[in-house]
Amino acid sequence: MSKSLYKLIDTYFSNEDIHNICHELGVEYENLPGKRRIDKARALVEYFSQRERLPELIEYCKEQRPKAPWQIWNAQNDLDGGAKTTRAYIQVNLKEPINVKRHTELVDRISEQLDIKRHEIQIFRADNTRIIIKMPGKSAAELVKLPTSRSKELRGELNGYFSVTEIKLLSEGERKTLHKLEAKKFITERCLIAADVDKTLIDQGGDRDSERQTFRKKIAPRLIEAASMGTHIAAITGNSMNQLSSRFFQWILRELVNDRDITPLANFHLFCSSGGIYLHFDPSDETFKVMSNKVRENKVGNDEVIKEFILETDSDSFSIHPRFVDTSYLRQTAIPEQDVRILTRILEDTATEFQNKLVHNIEEYRKDYLINSKKSEDNQKNISGEGSGILYELFDKTGQPIIPSVDTRFIQYGKDKPYKSASVQITVSPILSFRHGKDPSTLFGKDFRSELTQAIQSELDRNGLNQYVARPGGRTSIDVTLEKVDKAYAVEFLIDRLNLQASSRMDKEFGSNAIYFGDEVIVGDGNDYSVTRIPGLLVFAVNEDRDLVPSLSKVFVPSTIYEGPQAVAEELIKYISESNRLIEEYCRAKEAGKDPIIKTSIEALKEKIFVERIKNKINNWDISSREYSPKDLELMHVLVTLLCRDDPIAHQWLSILVDQLDAIMTYLEESSKKDVSSMIKAIGFSHDR
């Protein structure tokens, strides 16, 4: 005997009961066609069937009327109500872990025995001991509940060969959780947020405690929330391993432990030494797994976790554990040991020569720079009212000149002791730079550090070491690395490794799924400038010296009010808001049986900020307040006309114009970087003026 589902509902539920079903499962009772109870029951089944939610309705009905003969329901009798399109999620639990190949074998066997076409059954999500399968609702019901001989035979085989311990239909709550996971796969897990550390994610200028408190309040919660959504977070710094380990990484790790969940750490990617060293935290790492469980169960505190992830190499020196260093990446960036010795000597000799020159000509340099005196009591007089630069410490407390030191920055790597060591960057500091100037902007590109950088490069080339390049590093340093190694190299590597490249078939550029925050987005002298060469990457310049930001279409000044971490925090808030909105819309569409619109959070963020910026510019632009030449007006007319045309050719012309404009701007800025007054302000800088 068999009976249609809607007839079972009509038999065992009253009109009021059906009304309650609708209320509990989110259906508008009044929108169901028909006046009789049986018509409402039929419409209810059709509604859930068309939205792939029929298993949910069945489970609810069984809970409310457990003694009703649900086993006599035959899904075939409901085909005219849409049951043919019903799909359900099945969870298969395993006693022992199996590999990906066995996952496929298991699904093949289910497909074969239940006469399901192979393309109709999909592995939605899988780990070692759990597989979630999406399959037709009728077959799901047969597999999970119906005591037919075929399903019994199949379950016996599954229990024996695949060590299956349980097969269950997922509940409404579990299914909604799966939709959310599915949404993240398309919306946030395809996104990368990369950033410099000092003056970008971590403020500088105060004491260490105040820096950490600001980081905890403004940056850490937003980075962790984004990572928890599946977004990849990259911190790319010129800092040494010790600086990265003892500040940014330790502070993030402490916040994760406080939250009782360190699993988001798997989405953090760390680069130090100007992108030459890559560290990643594999969730399959045994220590990672053990500590994740202990943290979740509140069995360990901050200090215990820190000891498992960070080594104290010597007094006041720290290193993220060597097993987290990516050795394949390191092989591409490491400097051979024999070259390290030669490079160290060149940096020491050249820096000492220039520092002696600085000491001998101190009064001449003091005309443009803030430099301390041999007598400490004279220092306040030297800097009082002397411009906006920072004081350069040329002399120590005894009055002796401070000779810049060379740091080879060797790091340890490997899973087991004895660890191996390598260097990817050699740094000399502290060096007098334009930032120590009484008027820093007038010294940009022609300061003492630029001269020393050029001298070091000449020595490298003269010694046949032209595969290495000397670059301004942080605010008072010069770095020497392999020429290919910079922050752009790190970002491009990560996009490629994580398969986050945007599709060229969809007319999107390589880096369109990523954004970058930096405070040194400065032509020539900024260590964040290199990332501007990545096609499609939107660069947020949070510089304090905005006049030095390049005027490129892909460089965006987010605020004329905030800079550094505060500006970053504001954009992260927007990113998280857009992510939540997209995920909610995706889940609502799936619940309604509709195809959701697929868009990444980065795409949504770009749309939001550009629409806001365009509106601000248009609203603040009073064309009648300025006198434009006929030529200017003609140009404006052409651009506005192209923008307003719903024509692919017009948009292609605009894209070509912008690309050519960027190329021209880059050439002009490279040519004029010694004269800041001639540089054009960044696109978007004057949005509120």
Buried (B, 14 or more C-beta within 10 A) or exposed (E): EEBBBBBBBBBBBEEEBBBBBBEEBEBEBEEBEEEEBEBBBBBBBBBBBBBBBBBBBBBBBEEBBEEBEBEEBBBEBBBEBBBBBBBBBBBBEBEEEBEEEBBEBBBEBBBEBBEBEEEEBEBBBBEEBEBBBBBBBBBBBBBBBBEEEEBEEBBEBBBEEBBBEEBEBBBBEBBBEBBBBBBBEBBBBBBBBBBBBBBBBBBEEEEEEEBBEBBBEBBBBBBBBBBBBBBBBBBBBBBBBBBBBBBBBBBBBBBBBBBEBBBBBBBBBBBBBBBBBBBBBEEEBEBBEEBBEBBEEEEBEBEEBBEBBBBEBEEEEBBBBBBBBBBEBBEBBBBEEEBBEBBBEBBBEBBBEBBEBBBEEBEEBBEBBBBBBBEEEEBEEEBEEBBEBBBBBBBEEEEEBBEBEBBBBEBBBEEEEEBEBBBBBBBBBBBBBBBBBBBBBBBBBEBBBBEBBEBBBEBBEEEEBEEBBBBBBBBBBBBBBBEEBBBBBBBBBBBEBBEBBBEEEEEBBBBBBBBBBBBBBBBBBBBBBBBBBBBBBBBBBBBEBBBBBBBBBBBBBBBBEBBBBBBBBBBBEBBBBBBBBBBEBBBEBBBEBEEBEEBBBBBBBBEBBEEEBEEBBEEEEEEEEEEEEEEEEEEEEEEEEBEEEEEEEBBEBBEEEBEEBBEEBBEBBEEBBEEBEEBBBBBBBEBEE
